[in-house]
């Protein structure tokens, strides 16, 4: 495109098409259209950590034939698929005297947990948090549905879906919450390559909900929109233990509907002053808008609302001071653990992977281990909140 004066819409459209075409070419070179993302095999140490047992005990169980056998490598080491972990988990649960030891999900009378991950400002680590939380919960034995409500669809991309190519005919939550020609939510749920994790992808089509809702409110009142996500999830309530929703970085109708469906809310916080100032406005606006829909009949009962400091640079004095400031203000509403900023997370994202998917041989061991330790601590603390909600904490 020349430097001569151009219409803004034409220029933006040109760059959008140019970028999309090159992203498509890059994907075809590294990830052909007929390819499917798959999860790498796990070592016995990784399998033992996910199952919550010692790796020597895991080997003993194999020797005694108490759990299914798995593939052996050329070096005579066991290599576990996620389906193996799932089968072993079921076998161990069947023989334990303490229910929930190996299969931690819902029991009779437990409510579906719906966790919305929100922030008004981009760059807070919201999608990174959502994707890793959903995957970790599935790896630990929960039945999880991840919902990408962000039109930018970064969580979908992390799971091998390129919206502008793979979702040309729809297939987002919009299809299940729109005001006409709705489909069942079951029609937009996709299995992922991680056992126990399903996904509803996102794309720009989700913005249609923002455009159509004002007219729907005029004709049917506020209830026309705030119950849409909750009612859609009710159809598959018995199929899952936890729903993780990656909300858009804006306070629109999609976010409000997601919050109206939630039992838990996780607010990501980048510990810098400008981000805290933005969050202050976000919280004030959210409170005002939720008050309006409460008056219209919404049930806004939450089990918990927590703040998660993200992208924390270890040793950064101003960020450490900001986290202390947040904890001083919000007390126990701030998670004990926080997510560190790591080159491992950024490097994994370059290949559309999470920390749980990457091949350890491609990373500096100490860097990856430090990032995983931080990520697991955060996600396992949230899992503890879920268990407490079910009366088992």
C-alpha positions as CSV (number, residue, x, y, z in Angstrom):
1,X,0.0,0.0,0.0
2,X,1.4,3.4,-1.0
3,X,1.9,6.3,1.5
4,X,-0.6,8.4,-0.4
5,X,-3.7,9.4,1.5
6,X,-6.1,6.5,1.9
7,X,-9.6,6.0,3.4
8,X,-9.1,4.6,6.9
9,X,-11.5,1.7,6.4
10,X,-9.7,0.7,3.2
11,X,-6.3,0.9,4.9
12,X,-7.4,-1.1,7.9
13,X,-9.1,-3.7,5.7
14,X,-5.9,-4.0,3.6
15,X,-3.7,-4.7,6.6
16,X,-6.2,-7.1,8.1
17,X,-6.3,-9.2,4.9
18,X,-2.5,-9.0,4.5
19,X,-1.9,-10.2,8.1
20,X,-4.6,-13.0,7.8
21,X,-3.1,-14.3,4.6
22,X,0.4,-14.4,6.1
23,X,-0.8,-16.0,9.3
24,X,-2.6,-18.6,7.2
25,X,0.6,-19.3,5.2
26,X,2.6,-19.6,8.4
27,X,0.0,-22.1,9.8
28,X,0.0,-24.2,6.7
29,X,3.8,-24.4,6.8
30,X,4.0,-25.4,10.4
31,X,0.5,-26.8,11.1
32,X,-1.1,-28.2,7.9
33,X,-4.9,-27.9,7.6
34,X,-5.4,-31.6,8.0
35,X,-3.2,-31.7,11.1
36,X,-4.6,-31.9,14.6
37,X,-3.0,-30.7,17.8
38,X,-2.1,-33.5,20.1
39,X,-0.7,-33.6,23.7
40,X,2.8,-35.0,24.1
41,X,3.4,-38.1,26.2
42,X,4.1,-37.7,29.9
43,X,7.0,-39.1,31.9
44,X,6.3,-41.2,35.0
45,X,7.2,-38.3,37.2
46,X,4.7,-36.0,35.4
47,X,2.0,-38.8,35.6
48,X,2.6,-39.3,39.3
49,X,2.3,-35.5,40.0
50,X,-1.0,-35.3,38.2
51,X,-2.3,-38.4,40.0
52,X,-1.1,-37.1,43.4
53,X,1.2,-40.1,44.1
54,X,4.9,-40.7,44.5
55,X,6.5,-42.0,41.2
56,X,8.0,-45.0,43.1
57,X,4.4,-45.9,44.2
58,X,3.2,-45.6,40.7
59,X,5.9,-48.1,39.5
60,X,4.8,-50.4,42.3
61,X,1.2,-50.3,41.2
62,X,2.3,-51.2,37.6
63,X,4.4,-54.1,38.9
64,X,1.5,-55.5,40.9
65,X,-0.9,-55.1,38.0
66,X,-3.3,-52.8,40.0
67,X,-3.4,-50.2,37.2
68,X,-3.4,-50.5,33.4
69,X,0.0,-50.8,31.7
70,X,1.2,-48.1,29.3
71,X,3.6,-47.8,26.4
72,X,7.3,-48.4,27.0
73,X,9.9,-46.3,25.2
74,X,13.1,-47.7,23.6
75,X,14.9,-46.9,26.8
76,X,12.5,-49.0,28.8
77,X,10.8,-46.0,30.3
78,X,7.0,-45.6,30.7
79,X,5.3,-43.0,28.5
80,X,1.8,-42.0,29.5
81,X,-1.0,-40.7,27.2
82,X,-3.7,-38.5,28.8
83,X,-6.1,-41.4,28.2
84,X,-3.8,-43.6,30.3
85,X,-3.9,-41.1,33.1
86,X,-7.7,-41.0,33.0
87,X,-7.9,-44.8,33.1
88,X,-5.4,-45.0,36.0
89,X,-7.3,-42.3,37.9
90,X,-10.5,-44.3,37.5
91,X,-8.9,-47.5,38.6
92,X,-7.3,-45.9,41.7
93,X,-10.6,-44.2,42.6
94,X,-12.5,-47.5,42.4
95,X,-10.2,-49.0,45.1
96,X,-9.8,-46.1,47.5
97,X,-11.7,-45.8,50.8
98,X,-11.7,-42.0,50.5
99,X,-14.0,-40.8,47.6
100,X,-12.6,-37.9,45.5
101,X,-8.9,-38.8,46.2
102,X,-8.2,-39.4,42.5
103,X,-11.4,-38.2,40.8
104,X,-11.9,-34.8,42.4
105,X,-15.0,-33.6,40.5
106,X,-18.7,-33.2,41.4
107,X,-20.7,-35.7,43.5
108,X,-24.4,-35.9,44.1
109,X,-25.7,-32.5,45.2
110,X,-22.6,-30.5,44.0
111,X,-23.3,-27.5,41.8
112,X,-21.6,-26.9,38.5
113,X,-18.8,-24.3,39.1
114,X,-18.7,-21.5,36.5
115,X,-15.5,-19.3,36.8
116,X,-15.3,-16.1,34.8
117,X,-11.8,-14.7,34.3
118,X,-12.2,-10.9,33.8
119,X,-10.2,-7.7,33.3
120,X,-11.2,-4.4,31.7
121,X,-7.7,-3.8,30.3
122,X,-5.8,-6.0,27.8
123,X,-2.3,-7.4,28.7
124,X,-3.2,-8.5,32.2
125,X,-2.6,-12.2,31.4
126,X,-6.4,-13.0,31.3
127,X,-6.3,-15.5,28.5
128,X,-3.0,-17.1,29.7
129,X,-4.7,-17.6,33.1
130,X,-7.9,-19.0,31.6
131,X,-6.2,-21.5,29.3
132,X,-3.8,-22.8,31.9
133,X,-6.5,-23.0,34.5
134,X,-8.8,-25.0,32.2
135,X,-6.0,-27.4,31.2
136,X,-4.7,-27.9,34.7
137,X,-8.1,-28.7,36.1
138,X,-8.6,-31.3,33.3
139,X,-5.2,-32.8,33.8
140,X,-6.0,-33.2,37.5
141,X,-9.2,-35.1,36.8
142,X,-12.0,-32.6,36.5
143,X,-14.4,-32.5,33.6
144,X,-13.9,-29.0,32.2
145,X,-15.6,-26.8,29.6
146,X,-13.6,-23.8,28.4
147,X,-15.6,-21.0,26.8
148,X,-13.8,-18.4,24.7
149,X,-16.0,-15.3,24.9
150,X,-13.2,-13.0,23.7
151,X,-13.8,-12.0,20.1
152,X,-10.0,-11.9,19.6
153,X,-10.1,-15.7,20.3
154,X,-6.6,-16.1,21.7
155,X,-7.7,-19.1,23.9
156,X,-9.1,-20.8,20.8
157,X,-5.8,-20.2,18.9
158,X,-3.9,-21.8,21.8
159,X,-6.0,-24.9,21.3
160,X,-5.3,-25.2,17.6
161,X,-8.3,-23.3,16.2
162,X,-7.8,-20.4,13.8
163,X,-11.1,-18.5,13.9
164,X,-10.9,-16.8,10.5
165,X,-10.4,-20.2,8.8
166,X,-12.0,-22.8,11.1
167,X,-15.1,-20.9,12.1
168,X,-16.3,-19.5,8.8
169,X,-19.8,-21.0,9.4
170,X,-20.1,-20.0,13.0
171,X,-19.6,-22.3,15.9
172,X,-19.1,-19.9,18.9
173,X,-21.3,-19.4,22.0
174,X,-23.1,-16.6,20.0
175,X,-24.9,-19.4,18.1
176,X,-26.4,-20.6,21.4
177,X,-27.2,-17.2,23.0
178,X,-28.4,-15.2,20.0
179,X,-31.9,-13.8,19.9
180,X,-33.0,-15.7,16.8
181,X,-32.2,-19.1,15.2
182,X,-30.5,-20.4,18.3
183,X,-28.8,-23.8,18.3
184,X,-28.1,-26.0,21.2
185,X,-24.9,-25.3,23.1
186,X,-24.0,-29.0,22.4
187,X,-23.7,-28.0,18.7
188,X,-20.8,-25.6,19.4
189,X,-18.8,-27.7,21.9
190,X,-15.6,-29.3,20.6
191,X,-13.5,-32.0,22.1
192,X,-9.9,-31.0,22.5
193,X,-6.7,-33.1,22.5
194,X,-6.6,-33.0,26.3
195,X,-8.7,-35.7,28.0
196,X,-11.5,-34.1,30.1
197,X,-11.3,-30.7,28.4
198,X,-13.9,-29.5,25.9
199,X,-13.9,-26.1,24.2
200,X,-16.4,-23.5,22.8
201,X,-14.2,-21.4,20.6
202,X,-14.6,-17.7,19.9
203,X,-14.3,-15.3,17.0
204,X,-15.4,-11.8,15.9
205,X,-19.0,-13.1,15.5
206,X,-19.4,-12.7,19.3
207,X,-19.6,-9.0,18.7
208,X,-23.0,-9.5,17.1
209,X,-24.3,-10.1,20.6
210,X,-23.1,-6.7,21.7
211,X,-24.8,-5.1,18.7
212,X,-28.1,-6.9,19.0
213,X,-28.7,-6.7,22.7
214,X,-29.8,-3.1,23.0
215,X,-32.8,-3.8,20.7
216,X,-33.5,-7.0,22.7
217,X,-33.6,-5.0,25.9
218,X,-35.9,-2.5,24.4
219,X,-38.4,-5.2,23.5
220,X,-37.9,-7.7,26.3
221,X,-36.2,-6.0,29.2
222,X,-32.8,-6.6,30.8
223,X,-33.6,-10.3,31.4
224,X,-33.4,-10.7,27.6
225,X,-29.6,-10.7,27.8
226,X,-28.3,-11.4,31.4
227,X,-29.7,-15.0,31.6
228,X,-28.5,-16.1,28.1
229,X,-25.2,-17.6,29.1
230,X,-26.6,-19.2,32.2
231,X,-29.5,-20.8,30.3
232,X,-27.2,-22.1,27.6
233,X,-24.9,-23.7,30.2
234,X,-27.9,-25.3,31.9
235,X,-28.3,-27.7,29.0
236,X,-24.9,-29.3,29.6
237,X,-24.8,-28.8,33.4
238,X,-24.6,-32.5,34.1
239,X,-21.7,-33.1,31.7
240,X,-19.1,-31.0,33.5
241,X,-17.6,-30.2,36.9
242,X,-16.2,-26.7,36.0
243,X,-16.7,-24.2,33.3
244,X,-13.9,-21.6,32.7
245,X,-15.0,-18.5,30.7
246,X,-12.4,-16.2,29.2
247,X,-14.3,-13.0,29.1
248,X,-13.6,-10.1,26.6
249,X,-11.4,-7.2,27.9
250,X,-14.4,-4.9,28.0
251,X,-17.5,-4.4,30.1
252,X,-20.1,-5.3,27.6
253,X,-23.2,-7.4,27.4
254,X,-21.2,-10.7,27.0
255,X,-19.2,-10.0,30.1
256,X,-22.4,-9.1,32.1
257,X,-24.1,-12.3,30.9
258,X,-21.1,-14.4,31.8
259,X,-20.9,-12.8,35.3
260,X,-24.6,-13.5,35.8
261,X,-23.9,-17.2,35.2
262,X,-20.8,-17.4,37.4
263,X,-20.3,-19.0,40.8
264,X,-16.7,-17.7,41.0
265,X,-15.0,-14.6,39.5
266,X,-11.2,-14.3,39.0
267,X,-9.9,-10.7,38.3
268,X,-6.4,-10.7,36.8
269,X,-4.3,-7.8,38.0
270,X,-1.0,-6.6,36.4
271,X,0.7,-5.0,39.4
272,X,1.5,-1.6,37.9
273,X,-0.1,1.7,38.9
274,X,-1.8,2.4,35.5
275,X,-3.3,-1.0,35.5
276,X,-4.6,-0.5,39.1
277,X,-6.2,2.8,38.1
278,X,-7.9,1.1,35.2
279,X,-9.1,-1.7,37.5
280,X,-10.5,0.9,39.8
281,X,-12.7,2.2,37.0
282,X,-13.6,-1.4,35.9
283,X,-14.7,-2.4,39.4
284,X,-16.8,0.8,39.8
285,X,-18.5,0.3,36.4
286,X,-19.1,-3.4,37.0
287,X,-20.7,-2.7,40.4
288,X,-23.0,-0.1,38.9
289,X,-24.1,-2.3,35.9
290,X,-24.5,-5.4,38.0
291,X,-26.8,-3.4,40.3
292,X,-29.0,-2.6,37.4
293,X,-29.4,-6.2,36.3
294,X,-29.9,-7.3,39.9
295,X,-32.8,-4.9,40.0
296,X,-34.1,-6.6,36.8
297,X,-34.1,-10.0,38.5
298,X,-30.6,-11.4,38.1
299,X,-29.3,-13.8,40.7
300,X,-25.8,-12.6,41.4
301,X,-24.8,-14.9,44.2
302,X,-21.1,-15.7,44.1
303,X,-19.2,-18.3,46.0
304,X,-16.0,-16.3,45.7
305,X,-14.4,-13.4,44.0
306,X,-10.6,-13.3,43.9
307,X,-7.8,-11.1,42.6
308,X,-4.8,-12.7,40.9
309,X,-1.6,-10.7,40.5
310,X,-0.2,-11.7,37.0
311,X,3.0,-11.1,35.0
312,X,4.9,-10.5,38.2
313,X,8.6,-9.9,37.6
314,X,10.4,-11.6,40.5
315,X,12.6,-9.1,42.2
316,X,10.9,-6.0,40.7
317,X,10.6,-3.7,43.7
318,X,7.7,-1.5,42.3
319,X,5.7,-4.5,41.4
320,X,6.3,-6.1,44.8
321,X,5.2,-2.9,46.4
322,X,2.0,-2.9,44.2
323,X,1.2,-6.5,45.3
324,X,1.6,-5.5,48.9
325,X,-0.7,-2.5,48.3
326,X,-3.3,-4.8,46.7
327,X,-3.1,-7.3,49.6
328,X,-3.4,-4.5,52.1
329,X,-6.6,-3.3,50.5
330,X,-8.3,-6.5,49.6
331,X,-6.9,-8.9,52.1
332,X,-8.0,-12.5,51.6
333,X,-9.7,-11.6,48.4
334,X,-6.2,-11.7,46.8
335,X,-5.0,-15.2,46.0
336,X,-2.0,-16.3,48.1
337,X,-0.1,-17.2,44.9
338,X,0.6,-15.1,41.9
339,X,1.6,-15.7,38.3
340,X,5.2,-14.8,37.5
341,X,6.2,-13.3,34.2
342,X,8.4,-15.8,32.3
343,X,10.0,-16.2,29.0
344,X,8.8,-19.8,29.1
345,X,5.2,-18.6,28.8
346,X,6.0,-16.2,26.0
347,X,8.1,-18.8,24.1
348,X,5.3,-21.4,24.4
349,X,2.8,-18.9,23.0
350,X,4.9,-18.5,19.9
351,X,4.0,-22.0,18.9
352,X,0.4,-21.7,20.3
353,X,1.1,-23.9,23.3
354,X,0.7,-23.7,27.0
355,X,3.3,-24.6,29.6
356,X,1.6,-28.0,30.0
357,X,2.0,-28.9,26.3
358,X,5.6,-27.9,25.5
359,X,8.5,-30.3,25.1
360,X,10.8,-29.8,28.0
361,X,13.8,-30.3,25.7
362,X,13.0,-27.0,24.0
363,X,13.3,-24.9,27.1
364,X,15.9,-24.1,29.8
365,X,15.0,-26.5,32.6
366,X,15.1,-24.0,35.5
367,X,13.1,-21.4,33.6
368,X,10.4,-23.9,32.7
369,X,10.3,-25.4,36.2
370,X,10.0,-22.0,37.8
371,X,7.1,-21.0,35.5
372,X,5.3,-24.3,36.0
373,X,5.7,-24.1,39.8
374,X,4.1,-20.6,39.8
375,X,1.3,-21.7,37.4
376,X,0.5,-24.9,39.2
377,X,0.4,-23.0,42.6
378,X,-2.2,-20.6,41.2
379,X,-4.3,-23.2,39.6
380,X,-4.2,-25.6,42.5
381,X,-5.2,-22.8,44.8
382,X,-8.3,-22.2,42.6
383,X,-9.0,-25.9,42.6
384,X,-9.0,-25.7,46.4
385,X,-11.6,-22.9,46.2
386,X,-13.8,-25.2,44.1
387,X,-13.4,-28.0,46.6
388,X,-14.3,-25.6,49.5
389,X,-17.4,-24.6,47.6
390,X,-18.4,-28.2,47.5
391,X,-17.8,-28.5,51.2
392,X,-14.6,-30.5,50.9
393,X,-12.0,-27.9,51.5
